Amino acid sequence: MFGAIAVPSRCLRCLRNPSLLLRIPSRQNRLQSSATGLSNALLNRARSVAKEHDSLSQRLLENFDPKIAKRMGELAPITRALKEWEIANESIAELESLLNDPETDSELRSLAIEDLDQTKSKLPAASEELKKSLIPKHPFAPLPCLLEIRPGAGGDEAGLFAYELLKMYISFCSRHGLRTIIIKKDMEDGTADDRLTEAVMEVETPGSYDILRTEIGVHRVQRVPTTETKGRTHTSAVSVMILPSFPETGGEDGSFNFEDPNSDYYVDPQEVRSEKMRASGAGGQHVNKTESAIRLTHIPTGIAISMQDSRSQHANRKKAWQVLRAKLAEKRREAREEEMVKLRRGAMGGVAKMGRGDKVRTYNFSQSRCTDHRSGSTVHDLTSVLDGGFGLETIMDSVRKWLVDREVEVMITEEQTGKN
């Protein structure tokens, strides 16, 4: 949340020169003359929310109601952001009015110019904050997450790059204080290289789903493999999926109801086939002699989860259920979102989302370039990106802004067409 916007000390100046009060335009005129960067549709929605917030505040003063208090808490960020935006615009309009007045003395004009530049520089941040506050919160935003990496087309190169991406995300999480644990890491057998066949990493910090959901999709790498004798550039692909990580009991407030068949988070045990098997690959005598590996298959969807990283069958079963529940919840949410896309497509003139199968980013080693195909942002410092540093942060921030702009575009269209 950005800090409070500085308001010019116009009251003090008006006390020095009371005639200035007569030159300041009305509030409505001020906002009409300087309302830039936001559409009328968004402003109408924000003002409607602020009006509801004020009405609920009055009701709460008369009689406390937990439901009303909760609703006020949901509306408060929009109300605050709108107030900051209006203060900034009022300040700009008043200062411009002083500058346009031929009777304004030189000292006051100089102060007004300085304040105007400062306030205008803060207006874009206020506009962006208001946009973000209007976007409905993603249902999984406050949750920890599971980050799944799978190599796709490209053979050995895809496996090598998948491992590099895993290290990139581990480094990024470490830099940002996000707790991580590897719950599955399968490497290709019989090779000296670090070729990943599948990995699942849990990011345990609440809110990490919202931070990392920019990474969902197909990541493409373009480089000359070490085994390439003719210097030709090869293209490989790696799939990255971000899944919600749910609390084991469904949460203290019951927000994730695992027992309700109508809930996105419910999994019918009768529809899940469980198989025990011996773990494969490296791991010592214990792994090879006991049936500690678990595979769960959700029969209606065909989603299969295998887990063998732990020596304990119980631990592997617990992890497998965690991943299965996350995948089913994400699949159900995507299905609803796809239905919404179909409804919006006529008004939007195109698809309003990008999914896990879309090519979202290209890492070009020969040009030391990373380009995100959603936001159009390019960083010419591939080392910083793969180290999980500033380069990756820059790319991720650009995608977050792209997501906000897409949601805003939808809101404006719905507001204008009456499809709320």
Residue pairs with C-beta under 8 A, 6 or more apart in sequence:
1 129
2 84
2 122
2 125
2 126
2 129
4 84
5 84
5 87
5 88
5 91
5 119
5 122
5 126
6 115
6 118
6 119
6 122
7 87
7 91
8 91
8 94
8 95
8 112
8 115
8 119
10 20
10 24
10 91
10 94
10 95
13 20
13 108
13 111
14 20
14 21
17 105
17 108
19 103
20 98
20 104
20 108
23 97
23 98
23 101
23 103
24 30
24 94
24 97
25 33
25 93
25 94
25 97
27 90
29 93
30 89
30 90
30 93
30 94
31 86
31 89
31 90
31 93
33 93
33 96
34 89
34 92
34 93
34 96
35 43
35 89
36 123
37 123
37 124
37 127
38 85
38 127
38 130
38 131
39 412
41 411
41 412
41 415
41 416
42 130
42 131
42 134
42 408
42 411
42 412
42 415
44 415
45 134
45 411
45 415
46 78
46 81
46 82
46 130
46 133
46 134
47 82
49 75
49 78
49 79
49 82
49 134
50 75
50 78
50 79
50 82
50 83
52 75
53 72
53 75
53 76
53 78
53 79
56 68
56 71
56 72
56 75
57 72
59 65
59 68
60 68
60 69
60 72
77 133
78 130
78 133
78 134
80 133
81 126
81 129
81 130
81 132
81 133
82 130
82 133
84 126
84 129
84 130
85 123
85 126
85 127
85 129
85 130
88 119
88 122
88 123
88 126
89 123
91 115
91 119
92 116
92 119
92 120
92 123
95 112
95 115
95 116
95 119
96 116
98 104
98 108
98 109
98 112
99 109
99 112
99 113
99 116
104 112
128 401
128 404
131 404
131 405
131 408
132 404
134 408
134 411
135 404
135 407
135 408
135 411
136 407
138 209
138 210
138 213
139 333
140 209
140 210
140 213
140 244
140 329
140 330
140 333
141 207
141 209
141 210
142 206
142 207
142 209
142 210
143 206
143 207
143 208
143 209
143 244
143 245
143 246
144 202
144 203
144 204
144 205
144 206
144 207
144 208
144 209
144 244
144 245
145 202
145 203
145 208
145 209
145 212
145 213
145 242
145 243
145 244
145 245
146 183
146 200
146 201
146 202
146 203
146 242
146 243
146 244
146 245
146 322
146 323
146 326
147 169
147 200
147 201
147 202
147 203
147 212
147 215
147 240
147 241
147 242
147 243
148 198
148 199
148 200
148 239
148 240
148 241
148 242
148 243
148 323
149 162
149 165
149 166
149 169
149 196
149 198
149 199
149 200
149 201
149 238
149 239
149 240
149 241
150 162
150 197
150 198
150 238
150 239
150 241
151 158
151 159
151 161
151 162
151 195
151 196
151 197
151 236
151 237
151 238
151 239
152 158
152 218
152 236
152 237
152 238
152 239
153 236
153 237
154 161
154 221
154 234
154 235
154 236
154 237
155 236
156 188
156 191
156 193
156 195
156 225
156 227
157 221
157 223
157 225
157 234
157 236
158 221
158 236
158 237
158 238
159 188
159 193
159 195
159 196
159 197
160 193
160 194
160 195
160 196
161 219
161 221
161 236
161 238
161 363
162 195
162 196
162 197
162 199
162 238
163 187
163 194
163 195
163 196
163 199
164 386
165 219
165 238
165 240
166 185
166 196
166 199
166 201
167 386
168 385
168 386
168 387
168 388
168 392
169 201
169 212
169 215
169 388
170 180
170 201
170 388
171 387
171 388
171 389
172 178
172 388
172 389
172 392
172 393
173 179
173 180
173 203
173 208
173 388
174 180
174 388
175 388
175 389
176 211
177 205
178 203
178 204
178 205
178 208
178 211
179 203
179 204
179 205
180 201
180 202
180 203
180 204
181 201
181 202
181 204
182 199
182 200
182 201
182 202
182 309
183 200
183 201
183 202
183 307
183 309
183 319
183 322
183 323
184 198
184 199
184 200
184 307
184 309
184 319
184 323
185 196
185 198
185 199
185 200
185 309
186 196
186 197
186 198
186 199
186 281
187 194
187 195
187 196
187 197
187 281
188 195
188 196
188 197
189 280
189 281
200 323
202 245
202 322
203 212
203 245
204 245
209 242
209 244
209 245
211 396
212 242
213 242
214 396
214 399
214 400
214 403
215 240
215 242
215 360
215 396
216 240
216 241
216 242
216 355
216 356
216 360
217 239
217 240
217 354
217 355
217 356
217 357
217 358
217 359
217 360
217 361
218 237
218 238
218 239
218 240
218 356
218 357
218 358
218 359
218 360
219 237
219 238
219 239
219 240
219 360
219 361
219 362
219 363
220 235
220 236
220 237
220 238
220 359
220 361
220 362
220 363
221 235
221 236
221 237
221 238
221 362
221 363
221 365
222 233
222 234
222 235
222 362
222 363
222 364
222 365
222 366
223 233
223 234
223 363
223 364
223 365
223 366
224 231
224 232
224 233
224 234
224 365
224 366
225 234
228 234
233 366
237 359
239 356
241 330
241 356
243 323
243 326
243 327
243 329
243 330
244 326
244 329
244 330
245 322
245 326
246 256
246 258
246 265
246 322
246 325
246 326
246 329
247 256
249 258
250 256
250 257
250 258
250 259
250 265
256 263
256 265
257 263
257 265
257 266
258 265
258 266
258 267
258 325
259 266
260 266
261 268
264 328
264 329
264 332
264 333
265 325
265 329
267 298
267 321
267 324
267 325
267 328
271 298
271 299
271 300
272 296
272 297
272 298
272 299
272 324
273 296
273 297
273 299
274 294
274 295
274 296
274 317
275 294
275 295
275 296
275 297
276 291
276 293
276 294
276 313
277 291
277 293
277 294
277 295
278 287
278 288
278 289
278 290
278 291
278 292
278 293
279 287
279 288
279 292
279 293
279 308
280 293
280 308
281 287
281 308
286 292
286 311
287 308
287 311
290 311
290 313
291 313
292 308
292 310
292 311
292 312
292 313
292 316
293 306
293 307
293 308
293 313
293 316
294 306
294 307
294 308
294 313
294 316
294 317
294 320
295 304
295 305
295 306
295 307
295 320
296 304
296 305
296 306
296 317
296 320
296 321
296 324
297 303
297 304
297 305
298 304
298 324
298 328
301 328
301 331
303 324
303 327
303 328
303 331
305 320
305 323
305 324
305 327
306 320
307 316
307 317
307 319
307 320
307 323
308 316
309 316
309 319
310 316
310 319
334 355
337 353
340 352
341 351
341 352
341 353
343 419
344 352
344 410
344 413
344 414
344 419
345 351
345 352
347 413
347 414
347 417
347 419
348 409
348 410
348 413
352 406
352 409
352 410
353 406
354 360
354 374
359 373
360 372
360 373
360 374
361 370
361 371
361 372
361 373
361 395
362 369
362 370
362 371
362 373
363 369
363 370
363 382
363 385
363 386
364 370
364 371
364 382
365 382
367 380
368 380
368 381
368 382
368 383
369 378
369 379
369 380
369 382
370 378
370 379
370 381
370 382
370 385
370 391
370 392
370 395
371 377
371 378
371 379
372 378
372 395
372 398
372 399
374 399
374 402
375 395
375 398
375 399
375 401
375 402
376 398
377 394
377 395
377 398
377 399
379 385
379 391
379 394
379 395
381 390
381 391
382 391
383 391
384 390
384 391
384 392
385 391
385 392
385 395
386 392
413 419
414 420
